[in-house]
Amino acid sequence: MTAPPAPGEPPVRRPRAPREHAPRFNADADWDAWPVDAYLRENYRELHPCDAAVIRHHAAVYRGIAPGSVASAVECGTGPNLYPLMAAAAACRRIDALEPGAGNRAYLRRQLAHGPDPAWQPFYDLCRSLDPALPPALATALSRVRVVPGALGGLPERRYGLASMTFVAESVTTSAAEFAELCRAFARAVRPGGRLLAAFMAGMPSYRIADGPLWPALPVGEDALRAVFAPLTASLRITRVAKDPTLPEYGDTGMLLLSATRPGPGA
Ligand SMILES: C[S@@+](CC[C@H](N)C(=O)[O-])C[C@H]1O[C@@H](n2cnc3c(N)ncnc32)[C@H](O)[C@@H]1O
């Protein structure tokens, strides 16, 4: 305990322990500074069981869509993850990879211009084994993709026949209200009759990539997803994936996979 100041002396000001400023809202974090290489190393250098589960879930939906019948799709907050793009490439003639972070966009552009890193091939082999309408070469599948700078909040309503989102709305804010707003922007970007596909980390608090800074996240469960998506969708399905012990410890309890349709006539 510090002794109280003697009468007439100014109070002693103790230096504050340095405290990390943890971003809370989406705009507080510097998405241009996303640690692309460390993130790829931690998550996508090999095909983890949880990502295989996402691919199987999405392939079951894509197989039910006639090849080439979706004129334009969007993957929201693509980051450096190529597998949601490749999975969409039979059903969709064009796929916008929407991404606010400059480093992630630069990575995506390099992959499209110079050919994908060989680490992505096992992901594509699985996609193609589940959806034979995909072209033989991964580079051909990715030729449907264009990289688009931007964020969920700026998406025009009813622009796309299909939207997908992989570990984004719950992994970019600590605010439940902002999470819901991001999910609503995602859903509203799809035309009536169009499809929604998404994967969420379940129960994940703010997290670090390697020993980098803290990134904002909101622990969500099935109830939170139903609350935001049920009023905006039809045929809502949510599937739980068990926690993957081969991933780094992000504090999550597994994943939640979502598929739904926007109410209304065909896309
Ligand atoms: C946890 S990473 C997920 C990356 C990738 N989708 C994946 O499956 O690994 C979150 C991503 O969301 C992006 N992001 C952050 N705020 C966003 C927003 N408001 N709208 C869309 N994407 C956003 C980040 O730049 C980052 O690429």
The ligand as a MOL file (V3000), in Angstrom:
LIG
                    3D

  0  0  0     0  0            999 V3000
M  V30 BEGIN CTAB
M  V30 COUNTS 27 29 0 0 0
M  V30 BEGIN ATOM
M  V30 1 C -11.4040 -13.7860 -39.1130 0
M  V30 2 S -11.0830 -13.1020 -40.6790 0 CHG=1
M  V30 3 C -11.8360 -14.3240 -41.7510 0
M  V30 4 C -11.1730 -14.3620 -43.0970 0
M  V30 5 C -11.7090 -15.3960 -44.0660 0
M  V30 6 N -13.0920 -15.1310 -44.4350 0
M  V30 7 C -11.5660 -16.8150 -43.5940 0
M  V30 8 O -12.4800 -17.6030 -43.8210 0
M  V30 9 O -10.5330 -17.1700 -43.0520 0 CHG=-1
M  V30 10 C -12.2050 -11.7370 -40.7620 0
M  V30 11 C -12.1870 -11.0570 -42.1250 0
M  V30 12 O -13.2440 -10.0940 -42.1850 0
M  V30 13 C -12.7670 -8.9220 -42.8070 0
M  V30 14 N -13.6100 -7.8210 -42.3430 0
M  V30 15 C -13.4440 -6.9900 -41.2790 0
M  V30 16 N -14.4530 -6.1220 -41.1930 0
M  V30 17 C -15.3010 -6.3860 -42.2200 0
M  V30 18 C -16.5200 -5.8170 -42.6690 0
M  V30 19 N -17.0980 -4.7940 -42.0210 0
M  V30 20 N -17.0910 -6.3190 -43.7850 0
M  V30 21 C -16.5310 -7.3630 -44.4350 0
M  V30 22 N -15.3700 -7.9420 -44.0530 0
M  V30 23 C -14.7600 -7.4710 -42.9490 0
M  V30 24 C -11.3200 -8.8370 -42.3610 0
M  V30 25 O -10.5530 -7.9870 -43.1700 0
M  V30 26 C -10.8980 -10.3020 -42.4590 0
M  V30 27 O -10.4970 -10.6270 -43.7610 0
M  V30 END ATOM
M  V30 BEGIN BOND
M  V30 1 1 1 2
M  V30 2 1 2 3
M  V30 3 1 2 10
M  V30 4 1 3 4
M  V30 5 1 4 5
M  V30 6 1 5 6
M  V30 7 1 5 7
M  V30 8 2 7 8
M  V30 9 1 7 9
M  V30 10 1 10 11
M  V30 11 1 11 12
M  V30 12 1 11 26
M  V30 13 1 12 13
M  V30 14 1 13 14
M  V30 15 1 13 24
M  V30 16 1 14 15
M  V30 17 1 14 23
M  V30 18 2 15 16
M  V30 19 1 16 17
M  V30 20 1 17 18
M  V30 21 2 17 23
M  V30 22 1 18 19
M  V30 23 2 18 20
M  V30 24 1 20 21
M  V30 25 2 21 22
M  V30 26 1 22 23
M  V30 27 1 24 25
M  V30 28 1 24 26
M  V30 29 1 26 27
M  V30 END BOND
M  V30 END CTAB
M  END
